[in-house]
């Protein structure tokens, strides 16, 4: 945010310079006796003495300035802060200051984040889907409290999105995408997680790029919304960091098929991720495909979990590895929410 310091005459905090005063003449003047003044007449009525009071004396407002002759003139009132931007405050001297936070609940010194957990829920994830759900539940319970030197993310919202293979599952009874609304309620998030079932998937690559595109397509809430809104829209970048956490055991289709993005590739998605200022944390199988795509996008951190669901399942079922990963994920989200 640009800091606008207005220092020109007439700006906030600038007092007009006093008019130059004529210096008294130094030339000697002839000595003359001053004529005697007549005595003052006695007052016609007694002036009342000031009475003690408990009220504090009236203090001139800072917005007044002393003019010649002892007259006070009110300064022009400060303009209101920019509408729709909870992060902008305006001080008496006109400086614009930005503080992290905004959005529902006001300023948040410990950062704000909107988090989407994007989870591969194809049939191959069956061996580790339950362990993954339990891991996310534990993670959510610690997110707002912090751990050790990790600052808490006090103002967070999250939602769960499960994805499959668009070409193979779009006409199935369970669908290729299971997505839910943002919420701050951990119990509701656990319900969202429990509703995910590992099934379908078709061929080996899945529709990760399509799923990320749909998540970004959800759009952004207006900056001036007045109440909590539980839907799929993100808060704006002014109000919260955009966090995407991805779990998958498979590669992805390199060309998208979802309506509105047919034929698009990672290059198209990459530009949108950057424009949306997305911070990503990916738990993936070791693959050159990910190394030449997501790994090359700024603010994307990849965790190689080994080959397939067995690799991801081993991580999820290993308490030591899992704890290490969750702490790193928590630290990453905490830092992202402080400096988005």
C-alpha positions as CSV (number, residue, x, y, z in Angstrom):
1,X,0.0,0.0,0.0
2,X,1.4,3.4,-1.0
3,X,1.9,5.8,1.8
4,X,0.7,9.2,0.9
5,X,2.3,12.0,2.9
6,X,0.8,15.4,2.0
7,X,3.2,18.1,3.1
8,X,2.0,21.0,0.9
9,X,0.5,24.1,2.5
10,X,-3.1,23.4,3.3
11,X,-2.5,19.7,3.7
12,X,-3.4,17.7,6.8
13,X,-1.1,18.6,9.7
14,X,0.4,21.7,8.0
15,X,0.0,24.9,9.8
16,X,0.3,28.1,7.7
17,X,3.4,30.1,8.5
18,X,2.8,33.3,10.5
19,X,2.9,36.5,8.5
20,X,6.3,38.3,8.9
21,X,6.1,40.9,11.5
22,X,7.8,44.3,11.2
23,X,10.8,44.7,13.5
24,X,10.6,47.8,15.8
25,X,12.7,50.7,14.7
26,X,16.1,50.9,16.5
27,X,16.4,54.7,16.0
28,X,16.4,56.7,19.2
29,X,13.3,58.9,19.7
30,X,13.3,62.2,21.6
31,X,12.4,61.9,25.2
32,X,8.9,63.1,26.1
33,X,6.9,62.9,29.2
34,X,3.8,60.9,28.7
35,X,0.6,62.8,29.6
36,X,-1.1,61.5,32.8
37,X,-4.0,59.2,32.2
38,X,-7.3,59.8,34.0
39,X,-8.2,57.2,36.6
40,X,-10.5,54.4,35.5
41,X,-14.1,54.7,36.7
42,X,-15.3,52.2,39.3
43,X,-17.2,49.2,37.8
44,X,-21.0,49.7,37.7
45,X,-21.7,46.2,39.0
46,X,-19.7,43.4,40.6
47,X,-18.4,40.7,38.3
48,X,-19.1,37.2,39.6
49,X,-16.1,35.1,40.6
50,X,-15.7,31.8,38.8
51,X,-17.2,28.9,40.8
52,X,-15.4,25.5,41.3
53,X,-16.8,22.7,39.1
54,X,-16.2,19.0,38.7
55,X,-16.3,19.3,34.9
56,X,-12.9,19.4,33.1
57,X,-12.0,22.8,31.4
58,X,-12.9,23.0,27.8
59,X,-9.9,22.3,25.6
60,X,-9.8,23.6,22.1
61,X,-10.0,20.7,19.5
62,X,-6.9,19.8,17.6
63,X,-8.8,20.6,14.5
64,X,-8.8,24.3,15.4
65,X,-5.9,26.7,14.8
66,X,-5.1,30.0,16.3
67,X,-5.4,32.9,13.9
68,X,-4.2,36.5,14.2
69,X,-6.2,38.4,16.8
70,X,-6.9,35.3,18.9
71,X,-9.7,34.0,16.6
72,X,-9.9,30.3,16.1
73,X,-10.8,28.8,12.8
74,X,-12.0,25.2,12.4
75,X,-9.9,23.1,10.1
76,X,-11.5,21.1,7.3
77,X,-12.5,17.7,8.7
78,X,-10.5,14.6,7.7
79,X,-12.0,12.6,4.8
80,X,-13.3,9.2,5.8
81,X,-11.1,6.1,5.2
82,X,-11.4,4.5,1.8
83,X,-14.7,2.7,1.5
84,X,-14.6,-1.1,1.4
85,X,-11.0,-1.4,2.6
86,X,-10.9,-2.4,6.3
87,X,-7.1,-2.4,6.2
88,X,-6.7,1.3,5.4
89,X,-6.7,3.8,8.3
90,X,-6.1,7.5,8.0
91,X,-4.2,9.5,10.6
92,X,-4.4,13.2,11.5
93,X,-1.6,14.1,9.1
94,X,-3.2,12.3,6.2
95,X,-0.9,9.2,6.1
96,X,-2.5,6.0,5.0
97,X,-1.4,3.0,7.1
98,X,-2.0,-0.7,6.4
99,X,-2.5,-3.3,9.1
100,X,-3.0,-7.0,8.5
101,X,-6.5,-8.2,8.9
102,X,-9.8,-6.7,7.9
103,X,-12.8,-8.7,6.9
104,X,-15.2,-10.2,9.4
105,X,-14.3,-9.2,13.0
106,X,-12.1,-6.2,12.2
107,X,-8.3,-5.9,12.4
108,X,-6.3,-9.1,13.0
109,X,-2.7,-8.6,14.1
110,X,-2.0,-12.3,13.8
111,X,-3.1,-12.6,10.2
112,X,-6.0,-13.9,8.3
113,X,-6.4,-16.8,5.9
114,X,-8.9,-18.5,3.7
115,X,-7.9,-22.2,3.3
116,X,-9.1,-24.7,0.7
117,X,-8.2,-28.4,1.3
118,X,-8.3,-29.9,-2.2
119,X,-8.3,-33.7,-1.8
120,X,-8.0,-36.4,-4.4
121,X,-10.9,-38.8,-3.6
122,X,-10.5,-41.3,-6.4
123,X,-10.6,-45.1,-5.6
124,X,-6.8,-45.3,-5.4
125,X,-6.9,-43.1,-2.3
126,X,-8.9,-45.7,-0.3
127,X,-5.8,-46.9,1.7
128,X,-5.1,-43.5,3.1
129,X,-8.3,-41.4,3.0
130,X,-9.3,-42.0,6.6
131,X,-5.8,-41.3,7.9
132,X,-5.8,-38.1,5.8
133,X,-9.1,-37.0,7.2
134,X,-7.9,-37.5,10.8
135,X,-4.7,-35.6,10.0
136,X,-6.6,-32.6,8.7
137,X,-8.8,-32.7,11.8
138,X,-5.8,-32.6,14.1
139,X,-4.3,-29.8,12.0
140,X,-7.4,-27.7,12.2
141,X,-7.6,-28.0,16.0
142,X,-4.1,-26.5,16.4
143,X,-4.3,-23.9,13.6
144,X,-5.9,-21.1,15.8
145,X,-3.8,-21.9,18.9
146,X,-0.3,-22.0,17.4
147,X,2.5,-24.4,18.3
148,X,5.8,-23.5,19.9
149,X,7.2,-20.6,18.0
150,X,4.4,-20.7,15.3
151,X,2.0,-17.8,15.5
152,X,-1.7,-18.7,15.5
153,X,-3.9,-17.8,12.6
154,X,-6.8,-16.3,14.6
155,X,-8.9,-15.2,11.7
156,X,-9.3,-18.2,9.4
157,X,-12.0,-19.9,7.3
158,X,-11.7,-23.2,5.5
159,X,-13.6,-25.5,3.2
160,X,-13.2,-29.0,1.9
161,X,-13.2,-29.9,-1.8
162,X,-12.9,-33.5,-3.1
163,X,-12.0,-34.1,-6.8
164,X,-11.9,-37.0,-9.2
165,X,-11.5,-37.5,-12.9
166,X,-13.8,-35.1,-14.9
167,X,-14.1,-37.2,-18.1
168,X,-14.7,-40.5,-16.2
169,X,-16.8,-39.2,-13.3
170,X,-18.8,-36.2,-14.4
171,X,-21.9,-38.2,-15.2
172,X,-21.6,-40.5,-12.2
173,X,-24.0,-40.4,-9.2
174,X,-21.3,-39.2,-6.9
175,X,-19.9,-36.6,-9.4
176,X,-16.4,-35.6,-10.2
177,X,-16.3,-32.7,-7.7
178,X,-17.6,-32.6,-4.1
179,X,-17.2,-29.1,-2.7
180,X,-18.5,-27.3,0.4
181,X,-18.8,-23.8,1.7
182,X,-16.2,-21.8,3.7
183,X,-16.8,-22.0,7.5
184,X,-15.0,-21.3,10.8
185,X,-16.7,-24.2,12.5
186,X,-14.3,-27.1,13.0
187,X,-17.2,-29.5,13.7
188,X,-18.8,-28.6,10.4
189,X,-15.4,-29.0,8.6
190,X,-15.1,-32.5,10.2
191,X,-18.6,-33.3,8.8
192,X,-17.4,-32.1,5.4
193,X,-14.4,-34.4,5.6
194,X,-16.4,-37.4,6.7
195,X,-18.7,-37.0,3.7
196,X,-15.9,-37.7,1.3
197,X,-15.7,-41.2,-0.2
198,X,-12.9,-42.6,-2.2
199,X,-14.3,-44.0,-5.5
200,X,-14.2,-43.6,-9.2
201,X,-11.2,-42.1,-11.0
202,X,-11.0,-43.8,-14.4
203,X,-7.5,-43.7,-15.8
204,X,-4.4,-42.8,-13.8
205,X,-4.2,-39.0,-14.3
206,X,-6.9,-37.1,-12.4
207,X,-8.5,-33.6,-13.0
208,X,-6.4,-31.6,-10.6
209,X,-6.0,-28.6,-12.9
210,X,-9.8,-28.5,-13.5
211,X,-10.5,-28.7,-9.8
212,X,-8.1,-25.8,-9.0
213,X,-9.7,-23.7,-11.8
214,X,-13.2,-24.3,-10.3
215,X,-12.0,-23.3,-6.9
216,X,-10.6,-20.0,-8.3
217,X,-13.8,-19.5,-10.3
218,X,-15.8,-19.3,-7.1
219,X,-14.9,-15.6,-7.0
220,X,-14.3,-13.1,-4.2
221,X,-16.6,-11.5,-1.6
222,X,-17.1,-7.7,-1.8
223,X,-14.8,-5.8,0.6
224,X,-17.8,-4.2,2.3
225,X,-19.8,-7.2,3.2
226,X,-21.4,-6.6,6.6
227,X,-22.0,-10.1,8.0
228,X,-20.5,-13.6,7.9
229,X,-21.1,-15.3,4.6
230,X,-20.9,-19.0,4.3
231,X,-20.4,-19.8,0.6
232,X,-17.7,-20.7,-1.7
233,X,-16.3,-17.3,-2.4
234,X,-12.9,-16.2,-1.0
235,X,-12.3,-13.0,0.9
236,X,-10.3,-10.4,-1.1
237,X,-6.5,-10.3,-0.9
238,X,-6.9,-7.2,1.2
239,X,-8.7,-9.2,3.8
240,X,-7.1,-12.6,3.9
241,X,-4.3,-14.8,2.4
242,X,-5.4,-17.3,-0.1
243,X,-4.2,-20.8,0.9
244,X,-4.5,-24.0,-1.2
245,X,-3.6,-27.3,0.4
246,X,-3.6,-30.3,-2.1
247,X,-3.3,-34.0,-1.3
248,X,-3.1,-36.5,-4.2
249,X,-1.5,-39.8,-5.1
250,X,-1.7,-39.4,-8.9
251,X,-0.5,-37.2,-11.8
252,X,-2.9,-34.8,-13.5
253,X,-4.4,-34.4,-17.0
254,X,-2.3,-31.8,-18.7
255,X,-5.3,-30.5,-20.7
256,X,-8.4,-29.3,-18.9
257,X,-11.9,-30.5,-19.8
258,X,-14.2,-28.7,-17.4
259,X,-16.6,-26.2,-19.1
260,X,-15.1,-22.8,-19.4
261,X,-11.6,-24.0,-19.4
262,X,-11.6,-26.7,-22.2
263,X,-8.1,-27.1,-23.7
264,X,-6.3,-24.9,-21.1
265,X,-3.0,-26.1,-19.7
266,X,-1.0,-25.4,-16.6
267,X,0.4,-22.3,-18.2
268,X,-3.1,-20.8,-18.2
269,X,-3.7,-21.9,-14.6
270,X,-0.3,-20.6,-13.5
271,X,-1.1,-17.0,-14.6
272,X,-4.4,-17.2,-12.6
273,X,-2.6,-18.6,-9.5
274,X,-0.2,-15.7,-9.6
275,X,-2.9,-13.1,-10.2
276,X,-4.9,-14.5,-7.4
277,X,-1.8,-14.4,-5.1
278,X,-2.3,-18.0,-4.1
279,X,0.0,-19.8,-1.6
280,X,0.0,-23.5,-2.3
281,X,1.1,-26.5,-0.2
282,X,1.1,-29.8,-2.2
283,X,1.5,-33.3,-0.9
284,X,2.1,-35.3,-4.1
285,X,3.8,-38.4,-5.5
286,X,7.4,-37.8,-6.8
287,X,6.9,-36.8,-10.4
288,X,8.7,-34.8,-13.0
289,X,5.2,-33.5,-14.1
290,X,4.8,-31.6,-10.8
291,X,8.4,-30.4,-10.8
292,X,7.9,-28.7,-14.2
293,X,4.6,-27.1,-13.3
294,X,3.6,-26.3,-9.7
295,X,7.1,-26.3,-8.4
296,X,8.0,-23.4,-10.8
297,X,5.2,-21.2,-9.6
298,X,6.0,-18.7,-6.9
299,X,4.5,-19.4,-3.5
300,X,4.0,-23.1,-4.2
301,X,5.7,-25.6,-1.8
302,X,5.8,-29.3,-2.7
303,X,6.2,-32.3,-0.4
304,X,7.2,-35.5,-2.2
305,X,5.4,-38.3,-0.3
306,X,6.7,-41.1,-2.5
307,X,5.0,-43.1,-5.2
308,X,1.2,-43.4,-5.3
309,X,-1.3,-43.9,-2.4
310,X,1.2,-46.2,-0.7
311,X,3.6,-43.3,-0.3
312,X,1.0,-40.9,0.9
313,X,-0.6,-43.6,3.1
314,X,2.8,-44.3,4.7
315,X,3.2,-40.6,5.6
316,X,-0.3,-40.3,7.0
317,X,0.1,-43.4,9.1
318,X,3.6,-42.6,10.5
319,X,3.1,-40.4,13.6
320,X,6.7,-38.9,13.4
321,X,6.6,-38.1,9.7
322,X,3.0,-36.8,10.0
323,X,3.7,-34.6,12.9
324,X,6.7,-33.1,11.1
325,X,4.6,-32.4,8.0
326,X,1.7,-30.9,9.9
327,X,4.1,-28.5,11.8
328,X,5.7,-27.4,8.6
329,X,2.3,-26.9,7.0
330,X,1.1,-24.9,10.0
331,X,4.3,-22.8,10.0
332,X,3.9,-22.2,6.2
333,X,0.2,-21.1,6.6
334,X,1.0,-18.9,9.6
335,X,3.8,-17.1,7.7
336,X,1.7,-16.7,4.6
337,X,-1.2,-15.2,6.6
338,X,1.2,-12.6,8.1
339,X,2.7,-11.4,4.8
340,X,0.2,-11.9,2.1
